[in-house]
């Protein structure tokens, strides 16, 4: 299950003990909508092993700025509280799954 990431709760998820995947997106973004079902599917597959969150950049632009996000969708991959990987743009499920596996 996906969680909603905001400026207020980001640190608690980042330091929550599990790897964290953050999907930075916006309502008006076509590629963001295209990958949303894949991200949701992987969130279910890795439930209990990886926290998967969605962060609306329109409402939380400070997080986008903090991580230098210039294009969306951008997916950030965190392990042990540190950014370990980043994927910009849409990709197929196999690419995302490989990046999720690398966090375990």
MMTF fields as JSON, N, C-alpha, C and O atoms, coordinates in Angstrom:
{
  "mmtfVersion": "1.0.0",
  "mmtfProducer": "UNKNOWN",
  "numBonds": 415,
  "numAtoms": 416,
  "numGroups": 104,
  "numChains": 1,
  "numModels": 1,
  "chainsPerModel": [1],
  "groupsPerChain": [104],
  "chainIdList": ["A"],
  "bondAtomList": [4, 2, 8, 6, 12, 10, 16, 14, 20, 18, 24, 22, 28, 26, 32, 30, 36, 34, 40, 38, 44, 42, 48, 46, 52, 50, 56, 54, 60, 58, 64, 62, 68, 66, 72, 70, 76, 74, 80, 78, 84, 82, 88, 86, 92, 90, 96, 94, 100, 98, 104, 102, 108, 106, 112, 110, 116, 114, 120, 118, 124, 122, 128, 126, 132, 130, 136, 134, 140, 138, 144, 142, 148, 146, 152, 150, 156, 154, 160, 158, 164, 162, 168, 166, 172, 170, 176, 174, 180, 178, 184, 182, 188, 186, 192, 190, 196, 194, 200, 198, 204, 202, 208, 206, 212, 210, 216, 214, 220, 218, 224, 222, 228, 226, 232, 230, 236, 234, 240, 238, 244, 242, 248, 246, 252, 250, 256, 254, 260, 258, 264, 262, 268, 266, 272, 270, 276, 274, 280, 278, 284, 282, 288, 286, 292, 290, 296, 294, 300, 298, 304, 302, 308, 306, 312, 310, 316, 314, 320, 318, 324, 322, 328, 326, 332, 330, 336, 334, 340, 338, 344, 342, 348, 346, 352, 350, 356, 354, 360, 358, 364, 362, 368, 366, 372, 370, 376, 374, 380, 378, 384, 382, 388, 386, 392, 390, 396, 394, 400, 398, 404, 402, 408, 406, 412, 410],
  "bondOrderList": [1, 1, 1, 1, 1, 1, 1, 1, 1, 1, 1, 1, 1, 1, 1, 1, 1, 1, 1, 1, 1, 1, 1, 1, 1, 1, 1, 1, 1, 1, 1, 1, 1, 1, 1, 1, 1, 1, 1, 1, 1, 1, 1, 1, 1, 1, 1, 1, 1, 1, 1, 1, 1, 1, 1, 1, 1, 1, 1, 1, 1, 1, 1, 1, 1, 1, 1, 1, 1, 1, 1, 1, 1, 1, 1, 1, 1, 1, 1, 1, 1, 1, 1, 1, 1, 1, 1, 1, 1, 1, 1, 1, 1, 1, 1, 1, 1, 1, 1, 1, 1, 1, 1],
  "groupList": [{"groupName": "UNK", "atomNameList": ["N", "CA", "C", "O"], "elementList": ["N", "C", "C", "O"], "formalChargeList": [0, 0, 0, 0], "bondAtomList": [1, 0, 2, 1, 3, 2], "bondOrderList": [1, 1, 2], "singleLetterCode": "X", "chemCompType": "L-PEPTIDE LINKING"}],
  "groupTypeList": [0, 0, 0, 0, 0, 0, 0, 0, 0, 0, 0, 0, 0, 0, 0, 0, 0, 0, 0, 0, 0, 0, 0, 0, 0, 0, 0, 0, 0, 0, 0, 0, 0, 0, 0, 0, 0, 0, 0, 0, 0, 0, 0, 0, 0, 0, 0, 0, 0, 0, 0, 0, 0, 0, 0, 0, 0, 0, 0, 0, 0, 0, 0, 0, 0, 0, 0, 0, 0, 0, 0, 0, 0, 0, 0, 0, 0, 0, 0, 0, 0, 0, 0, 0, 0, 0, 0, 0, 0, 0, 0, 0, 0, 0, 0, 0, 0, 0, 0, 0, 0, 0, 0, 0],
  "groupIdList": [1, 2, 3, 4, 5, 6, 7, 8, 9, 10, 11, 12, 13, 14, 15, 16, 17, 18, 19, 20, 21, 22, 23, 24, 25, 26, 27, 28, 29, 30, 31, 32, 33, 34, 35, 36, 37, 38, 39, 40, 41, 42, 43, 44, 45, 46, 47, 48, 49, 50, 51, 52, 53, 54, 55, 56, 57, 58, 59, 60, 61, 62, 63, 64, 65, 66, 67, 68, 69, 70, 71, 72, 73, 74, 75, 76, 77, 78, 79, 80, 81, 82, 83, 84, 85, 86, 87, 88, 89, 90, 91, 92, 93, 94, 95, 96, 97, 98, 99, 100, 101, 102, 103, 104],
  "secStructList": [7, 3, 3, 3, 7, 7, 6, 6, 6, 2, 2, 2, 2, 2, 6, 1, 1, 1, 3, 3, 3, 3, 3, 3, 3, 7, 6, 6, 7, 2, 2, 2, 2, 2, 2, 2, 2, 2, 2, 2, 2, 2, 2, 2, 2, 6, 6, 6, 6, 3, 3, 3, 3, 3, 3, 3, 6, 6, 6, 7, 2, 2, 2, 2, 2, 2, 6, 6, 7, 7, 1, 1, 1, 3, 3, 3, 3, 3, 3, 6, 6, 3, 3, 3, 3, 3, 3, 3, 1, 7, 7, 7, 2, 2, 2, 2, 2, 2, 2, 2, 2, 2, 6, 7],
  "xCoordList": [0.833, 0.0, 0.88, 1.884, 0.486, 1.246, 0.824, -0.322, 1.783, 1.504, 1.658, 2.272, 1.104, 1.26, 2.43, 2.443, 3.408, 4.589, 4.384, 4.042, 4.6, 4.512, 5.786, 6.602, 5.938, 7.073, 7.086, 8.147, 5.903, 5.787, 6.16, 6.744, 5.835, 6.068, 7.256, 7.574, 7.917, 9.011, 10.101, 10.509, 10.574, 11.666, 11.294, 12.136, 10.054, 9.652, 9.655, 10.042, 9.23, 9.299, 10.75, 11.136, 11.547, 12.952, 13.715, 14.571, 13.397, 14.095, 13.279, 13.505, 12.329, 11.42, 11.955, 11.269, 13.169, 13.759, 13.638, 14.395, 12.711, 12.562, 13.064, 13.059, 13.497, 13.824, 12.59, 11.454, 12.837, 11.759, 11.876, 12.955, 10.76, 10.675, 9.673, 8.538, 10.094, 9.212, 8.978, 9.917, 7.719, 7.295, 6.868, 5.821, 7.688, 7.349, 6.553, 7.034, 5.352, 4.418, 3.555, 3.663, 2.704, 1.699, 0.462, 0.555, -0.674, -1.959, -1.978, -2.561, -1.359, -1.404, -0.376, -0.333, 0.44, 1.56, 1.122, 0.789, 1.13, 0.741, 1.619, 1.093, 2.947, 3.812, 3.646, 3.789, 3.345, 3.107, 1.898, 1.919, 0.846, -0.361, -0.084, -0.637, 0.78, 1.09, 1.803, 1.545, 2.694, 3.439, 2.736, 3.132, 1.703, 1.013, 0.549, 0.755, -0.073, -0.49, 0.699, 0.585, 1.82, 3.011, 3.552, 3.905, 3.615, 4.111, 3.179, 3.647, 1.881, 0.912, 1.072, 1.018, 1.267, 1.458, 2.705, 2.671, 3.788, 5.033, 4.919, 5.534, 4.145, 3.916, 3.248, 3.577, 2.312, 1.65, 2.608, 2.657, 3.37, 4.304, 5.339, 5.693, 5.826, 6.889, 6.37, 7.147, 5.063, 4.465, 5.131, 5.275, 5.529, 6.196, 7.709, 8.421, 8.206, 9.645, 10.187, 11.312, 9.358, 9.721, 8.504, 7.38, 8.726, 7.659, 7.644, 8.67, 6.485, 6.339, 5.396, 4.269, 5.885, 5.083, 4.979, 5.85, 3.893, 3.677, 3.732, 3.133, 4.464, 4.629, 4.222, 4.876, 3.159, 2.68, 3.594, 3.643, 4.31, 5.278, 4.606, 5.235, 3.348, 2.622, 2.373, 2.369, 2.167, 1.87, 3.111, 3.101, 4.182, 5.406, 6.641, 7.581, 6.628, 7.72, 9.069, 10.113, 9.057, 10.323, 11.067, 12.298, 10.343, 11.002, 11.603, 12.707, 10.885, 11.398, 12.669, 13.646, 12.658, 13.836, 14.993, 16.134, 14.697, 15.733, 16.504, 17.711, 15.818, 16.457, 16.748, 17.043, 16.668, 17.044, 16.17, 16.644, 14.901, 13.983, 13.565, 12.973, 13.883, 13.536, 12.485, 11.819, 12.33, 11.351, 10.597, 11.131, 9.352, 8.571, 8.003, 7.788, 7.761, 7.965, 9.448, 10.26, 9.766, 11.078, 10.828, 10.037, 11.507, 11.379, 12.697, 13.762, 12.616, 13.799, 13.82, 12.79, 14.993, 15.165, 16.105, 17.258, 15.609, 16.385, 16.611, 15.714, 17.806, 18.132, 18.957, 19.884, 18.624, 19.304, 19.324, 20.307, 18.233, 18.116, 18.884, 18.925, 19.495, 20.298, 19.755, 19.291, 19.825, 19.42, 20.438, 21.621, 19.976, 20.896, 20.659, 21.511, 19.497, 19.208, 18.1, 17.351, 18.007, 17.011, 16.67, 17.558, 15.394, 14.962, 14.061, 13.074, 14.401, 13.613, 12.889, 13.496, 11.586, 10.786, 10.105, 10.297, 9.309, 8.581, 9.513, 10.458, 9.229, 9.993, 9.028, 7.917, 9.47, 8.586, 8.711, 9.603, 7.813, 7.733, 9.03, 9.439, 9.675, 10.915, 12.005, 12.746, 12.104, 13.113, 12.826, 13.729, 11.563, 11.195, 11.424, 11.959, 11.022, 11.162, 12.636, 12.962, 13.506, 14.935, 15.455, 16.264, 14.985, 15.413, 14.84, 15.505, 13.625, 13.037, 13.857, 14.193, 14.182, 14.967, 16.301, 16.761, 16.93, 18.237, 18.199, 19.235, 17.02, 16.9, 16.866, 17.08, 16.601, 16.452, 17.788, 17.827],
  "yCoordList": [-1.186, 0.0, 1.252, 1.324, 2.216, 3.461, 4.413, 4.411, 5.22, 6.259, 7.606, 7.698, 8.63, 9.981, 10.632, 10.735, 11.068, 11.722, 13.234, 13.781, 13.89, 15.341, 15.87, 15.105, 17.166, 17.801, 17.425, 17.205, 17.354, 17.096, 15.671, 15.464, 14.679, 13.288, 12.618, 11.472, 13.298, 12.688, 12.116, 10.969, 12.89, 12.444, 11.193, 10.316, 11.095, 9.92, 8.667, 7.595, 8.785, 7.631, 7.327, 6.161, 8.363, 8.188, 7.439, 6.603, 7.745, 7.132, 6.036, 5.703, 5.477, 4.481, 3.061, 2.172, 2.825, 1.494, 0.651, -0.305, 0.977, 0.242, 1.103, 2.33, 0.469, 1.262, 2.07, 1.683, 3.182, 4.089, 4.417, 4.754, 4.319, 4.724, 5.867, 5.729, 7.001, 8.165, 8.503, 8.784, 8.472, 8.831, 10.294, 10.627, 11.171, 12.587, 12.799, 12.48, 13.328, 13.396, 14.654, 15.42, 14.851, 15.92, 15.434, 14.584, 15.97, 15.57, 15.756, 14.939, 16.803, 17.147, 16.392, 16.581, 15.556, 14.896, 13.556, 12.613, 13.49, 12.267, 11.067, 10.008, 11.196, 10.057, 9.6, 8.416, 10.549, 10.184, 9.262, 8.274, 9.602, 8.775, 7.413, 6.399, 7.404, 6.151, 5.142, 3.942, 5.617, 4.686, 4.397, 3.48, 5.161, 5.005, 3.576, 3.094, 2.863, 1.483, 0.556, -0.334, 0.761, -0.057, 0.192, -0.748, 1.457, 1.802, 1.194, 0.658, 1.278, 0.701, -0.814, -1.376, -1.459, -2.907, -3.311, -4.255, -2.587, -2.892, -2.559, -3.225, -1.545, -1.206, -2.381, -2.687, -3.033, -4.205, -5.389, -6.093, -5.596, -6.716, -6.64, -7.66, -5.43, -5.256, -4.743, -4.262, -4.842, -4.382, -5.073, -6.296, -4.287, -4.825, -4.885, -5.077, -4.722, -4.759, -3.394, -3.023, -2.656, -1.331, -0.422, -0.825, 0.796, 1.789, 2.533, 3.044, 2.586, 3.275, 4.455, 4.297, 5.633, 6.838, 7.677, 7.653, 8.418, 9.35, 10.76, 11.049, 11.625, 13.001, 13.947, 13.995, 14.684, 15.649, 16.876, 17.581, 17.125, 18.227, 19.594, 20.582, 19.66, 20.934, 21.339, 22.526, 20.353, 20.621, 20.571, 21.095, 19.943, 19.757, 20.11, 19.321, 21.305, 21.687, 21.785, 21.685, 21.977, 22.037, 20.705, 20.69, 19.592, 18.284, 18.113, 17.587, 18.552, 18.487, 19.327, 18.899, 20.5, 21.379, 20.742, 20.763, 20.177, 19.547, 18.476, 18.329, 17.727, 16.632, 16.983, 16.096, 18.252, 18.697, 18.144, 17.908, 17.935, 17.375, 18.472, 19.478, 18.258, 19.231, 18.688, 19.46, 17.377, 16.728, 15.671, 15.067, 15.466, 14.411, 13.52, 13.98, 12.26, 11.649, 11.449, 11.162, 11.61, 11.245, 10.312, 10.611, 9.183, 8.202, 8.198, 7.99, 8.429, 8.44, 7.157, 6.726, 6.554, 5.295, 5.534, 5.923, 5.301, 5.529, 4.215, 3.377, 4.049, 2.901, 3.422, 4.208, 2.989, 3.436, 4.959, 5.545, 5.597, 7.043, 7.846, 9.074, 7.166, 7.858, 7.588, 6.49, 8.619, 8.476, 7.592, 7.926, 6.449, 5.511, 5.383, 4.864, 5.857, 5.761, 6.734, 7.185, 7.05, 8.007, 7.616, 7.306, 7.631, 7.34, 8.486, 8.806, 9.094, 10.208, 9.741, 9.183, 9.98, 9.605, 8.262, 7.57, 7.922, 6.654, 5.509, 5.688, 4.347, 3.136, 1.959, 2.094, 0.801, -0.363, -1.033, -0.718, -1.942, -2.585, -3.304, -3.274, -3.941, -4.684, -3.763, -4.139, -2.564, -1.599, -1.194, -1.176, -0.868, -0.493, -1.649, -1.453, -2.849, -4.023, -4.27, -4.609, -4.105, -4.277, -3.268, -3.611, -2.042, -1.013, -1.272, -1.006, -1.783, -2.158, -3.291, -3.247, -4.313, -5.465, -5.019, -5.56, -4.03, -3.549, -2.938, -2.82, -2.554, -1.974, -3.023, -2.708, -4.25, -5.307, -5.892, -6.786],
  "zCoordList": [0.0, 0.0, 0.0, 0.709, -0.797, -0.871, 0.245, 0.694, 0.673, 1.654, 0.954, -0.109, 1.55, 1.021, 1.739, 2.965, 0.963, 1.527, 1.451, 0.402, 2.584, 2.654, 3.301, 3.815, 3.268, 3.935, 5.417, 6.001, 6.013, 7.449, 7.839, 8.903, 7.001, 7.416, 6.733, 7.053, 5.804, 5.043, 5.946, 5.764, 6.909, 7.786, 8.569, 8.76, 9.023, 9.805, 8.929, 9.394, 7.671, 6.763, 6.39, 6.295, 6.18, 5.805, 6.894, 6.605, 8.132, 9.267, 9.934, 11.097, 9.192, 9.753, 9.818, 10.323, 9.318, 9.417, 8.16, 7.992, 7.275, 6.025, 4.87, 4.966, 3.779, 2.586, 2.166, 2.44, 1.505, 1.109, -0.368, -0.855, -1.077, -2.482, -2.539, -2.081, -3.104, -3.203, -4.669, -5.414, -5.067, -6.42, -6.384, -5.829, -6.98, -7.06, -8.345, -9.433, -8.226, -9.334, -9.232, -8.274, -10.228, -10.208, -10.958, -11.843, -10.601, -11.173, -12.693, -13.406, -13.185, -14.608, -15.453, -16.668, -14.848, -15.527, -16.143, -15.426, -17.472, -18.177, -17.857, -17.514, -17.956, -17.621, -16.157, -15.85, -15.269, -13.862, -13.751, -13.017, -14.491, -14.494, -15.119, -14.695, -16.131, -16.828, -15.925, -16.017, -15.057, -14.191, -12.873, -12.152, -12.547, -11.255, -10.982, -9.869, -11.948, -11.655, -11.348, -10.505, -12.018, -11.774, -10.374, -9.661, -9.984, -8.639, -7.581, -6.576, -7.804, -6.856, -6.744, -5.651, -7.879, -7.907, -7.108, -6.318, -7.326, -6.615, -5.128, -4.295, -4.794, -3.385, -2.674, -1.528, -3.355, -2.775, -2.691, -1.683, -3.764, -3.811, -2.693, -2.102, -2.402, -1.403, -0.067, 0.759, 0.151, 1.405, 2.594, 2.614, 3.569, 4.743, 4.598, 5.584, 3.373, 3.12, 2.691, 3.025, 1.941, 1.428, 1.596, 1.299, 2.07, 2.134, 0.8, 0.352, 0.181, -1.101, -0.888, -0.418, -1.244, -1.049, -2.299, -3.169, -2.368, -3.476, -2.895, -1.859, -3.586, -3.136, -4.264, -5.306, -4.058, -5.041, -4.993, -3.984, -6.08, -6.098, -6.062, -5.684, -6.448, -6.382, -4.935, -4.608, -4.072, -2.667, -1.782, -0.668, -2.274, -1.475, -2.288, -2.388, -2.869, -3.763, -3.056, -3.701, -1.749, -1.007, -1.042, -1.064, -1.048, -1.165, -2.555, -2.697, -3.57, -4.941, -5.052, -5.667, -4.471, -4.502, -3.737, -4.199, -2.57, -1.734, -2.501, -2.313, -3.363, -4.092, -5.552, -6.354, -5.897, -7.232, -8.338, -9.449, -8.044, -9.037, -10.007, -9.615, -11.278, -12.314, -13.271, -13.96, -13.32, -14.195, -13.399, -12.468, -13.787, -13.151, -14.252, -15.373, -13.94, -12.636, -12.322, -13.201, -11.056, -10.532, -9.368, -8.475, -9.386, -8.314, -7.549, -8.13, -6.237, -5.376, -4.555, -4.037, -4.44, -3.709, -2.531, -2.718, -1.322, -0.105, 0.637, 0.725, 1.162, 2.005, 3.176, 2.985, 4.373, 5.588, 5.685, 6.139, 5.256, 5.366, 4.332, 4.408, 3.363, 2.351, 0.951, 0.647, 0.106, -1.28, -1.99, -2.044, -2.543, -3.198, -4.7, -5.421, -5.178, -6.604, -6.95, -6.084, -8.238, -8.73, -10.159, -10.953, -10.482, -11.844, -12.297, -11.635, -13.415, -13.941, -15.201, -16.115, -15.227, -16.385, -16.197, -15.196, -17.185, -17.142, -17.53, -18.298, -16.99, -17.318, -17.216, -16.705, -17.712, -17.625, -16.251, -15.463, -15.999, -14.686, -14.317, -13.156, -15.274, -14.989, -14.453, -13.545, -15.008, -14.55, -13.106, -12.27, -12.82, -11.451, -10.485, -9.394, -10.883, -10.01, -9.672, -8.535, -10.633, -10.404, -9.368, -8.506, -9.465, -8.522, -7.116, -6.115, -7.048, -5.747, -5.138, -3.955, -5.945, -5.457, -4.888, -3.882, -5.527, -5.088, -3.687, -3.033, -3.231, -1.888, -0.787, 0.383, -1.155, -0.137, 0.293, 1.139]
}
